[in-house]
Amino acid sequence: MLCQRCGKKEATVHLTKIVNGEKTELFICEDCAKETGQIPFNGNDPFSFQNLLAGILNPELNSFSGIESELKCNRCGMSYKEFTQQGLFGCAYCYDTFDNKLDPLLKRIHGSTRHNGKVPKRRGGTLRVKREIEELRQELQREVERENFERAAELRDKIHDLEDKLGGE
């Protein structure tokens, strides 16, 4: 098979990229792989932590075409591309600079932008009750949308009971 990029040489590199369930395959020659920077042929491990992290941090960039972000931190000068390669920010102000790119990234990695850590059993009773109330409110909303008002009334009553319990503590 010929290289899909240059159409001249034999394709020796098979790239498969899956982003949001959409699969993209590209068959290219070694020279085109070097030019696009898809696989470093300079002795570095293509499956190194930095390369894997770069793929997680920045899958929305179409790396087949070499598009790069020009966004840079005003304080330390770090670019978003450097962040995706290193996996570390240069300074505290990078969080503000790259804020609009971090929320989608955190959602993709963790499933949410809100921290939902574990709570020790001996502590955090109030926190557990608050989480239960939040889950019940979400379920209540779903039941109202389904027009299942009897179940919604039960959930409403449970929520009120838990809120009363919280108020008493």
For each residue, the residues with C-beta under 8 A, 3 or more apart:
1: 10 11 27
2: 7 8 9 10 11
3: 6 7 8 9 10 11 27 28 29 32
4: 7 11 26 27 28
5: 26 28 29 32 36 64
6: 3 9 28 29 31 32
7: 2 3 4
8: 2 3 29
9: 2 3 6 29 30 31 32
10: 1 2 3 29
11: 1 2 3 4 14 27 28 29
12: 29 30
13: 27 28 29 30 32 33 38 39
14: 11 25 26 27
15: 25 26 27 28 33 38 39 64
16: 23 24 25
17: 23 24 25 26 59 63 64
18: 21 22 23 24
19: 22 24 59 60
20:
21: 18
22: 18 19
23: 16 17 18
24: 16 17 18 19 64
25: 14 15 16 17
26: 4 5 14 15 17 64
27: 1 3 4 11 13 14 15
28: 3 4 5 6 11 13 15 32 33 36 38
29: 3 5 6 8 9 10 11 12 13 32 33
30: 9 12 13 33 34 41
31: 6 9 34 35
32: 3 5 6 9 13 28 29 35 36
33: 13 15 28 29 30 36 38 39 41
34: 30 31 37 39 41
35: 31 32
36: 5 28 32 33 63 64 65 66
37: 34 40 63 66
38: 13 15 28 33 63 64
39: 13 15 33 34 46
40: 37 43 44 46 51
41: 30 33 34
42:
43: 40
44: 40 48 51
45: 48 51
46: 39 40 51
47: 51 52
48: 44 45 51 52
49: 52 53 87
50: 53 54 85 86 87
51: 40 44 45 46 47 48 54 55
52: 47 48 49 55 56
53: 49 50 56 57 84 87
54: 50 51 57 58 84 85 87
55: 51 52 58 59
56: 52 53 59 108 109
57: 53 54 83 84 87 105
58: 54 55 61 63 80 81 84
59: 17 19 55 56 108
60: 19 104
61: 58 67 68 69
62: 65 67
63: 17 36 37 38 58 66 67
64: 5 15 17 24 26 36 38
65: 36 62
66: 36 37 63
67: 61 62 63
68: 61 81
69: 61 79 80 81
70: 79
71: 79 80 97 98 101
72: 77 78 79 80 97
73: 76 77 78 79 89 90 91 93 94 97 98
74: 93 97
75: 90 91 93 94 97
76: 73 90 91 93 94
77: 72 73 90
78: 72 73 82 83 89 90 91 94
79: 69 70 71 72 73 82 83
80: 58 69 71 72 83 84 98 101
81: 58 68 69 84 85
82: 78 79 85 86 90
83: 57 78 79 80 86 87 88 89 90 94 98
84: 53 54 57 58 80 81 87
85: 50 54 81 82
86: 50 82 83
87: 49 50 53 54 57 83 84
88: 83
89: 73 78 83 92 94 95 98
90: 73 75 76 77 78 82 83 94
91: 73 75 76 78 94
92: 89 95
93: 73 74 75 76 96 97
94: 73 75 76 78 83 89 90 91 97 98
95: 89 92 98 99 102
96: 93 99
97: 71 72 73 74 75 93 94
98: 71 73 80 83 89 94 95 101 102
99: 95 96 102 103
100: 103
101: 71 80 98 104 105
102: 95 98 99 105 106
103: 99 100 106 107 113
104: 60 101 107 108
105: 57 101 102 108 109
106: 102 103 109 110 112 113
107: 103 104 110 111 112 113
108: 56 59 104 105
109: 56 105 106
110: 106 107 113
111: 107
112: 106 107 116
113: 103 106 107 110
114:
115:
116: 112
117:
118:
119: 123 124 127 128
120: 123 124
121:
122:
123: 119 120
124: 119 120 127 128
125: 128 129 169
126: 129 130 166 169
127: 119 124 130 131
128: 119 124 125 131 132
129: 125 126 132 133 162 165 166
130: 126 127 133 134 166
131: 127 128 134 135
132: 128 129 135 136 162
133: 129 130 136 137 159 162 163 166
134: 130 131 137 138
135: 131 132 138 139
136: 132 133 139 140 155 158 159 162
137: 133 134 140 141 159
138: 134 135 141 142
139: 135 136 142 143 155
140: 136 137 143 144 152 155 156 159
141: 137 138 144 145
142: 138 139 145 146
143: 139 140 146 148 149 151 152 155
144: 140 141 147 148 149 152
145: 141 142
146: 142 143
147: 144
148: 143 144 151 152
149: 143 144 152 153
150: 153 154
151: 143 148 154 155
152: 140 143 144 148 149 155 156
153: 149 150 156 157
154: 150 151 157 158
155: 136 139 140 143 151 152 158 159
156: 140 152 153 159 160
157: 153 154 160 161
158: 136 154 155 161 162
159: 133 136 137 140 155 156 162 163
160: 156 157 163 164
161: 157 158 164 165
162: 129 132 133 136 158 159 165 166
163: 133 159 160 166 167
164: 160 161 167 168
165: 129 161 162 168 169
166: 126 129 130 133 162 163 169
167: 163 164
168: 164 165
169: 125 126 165 166
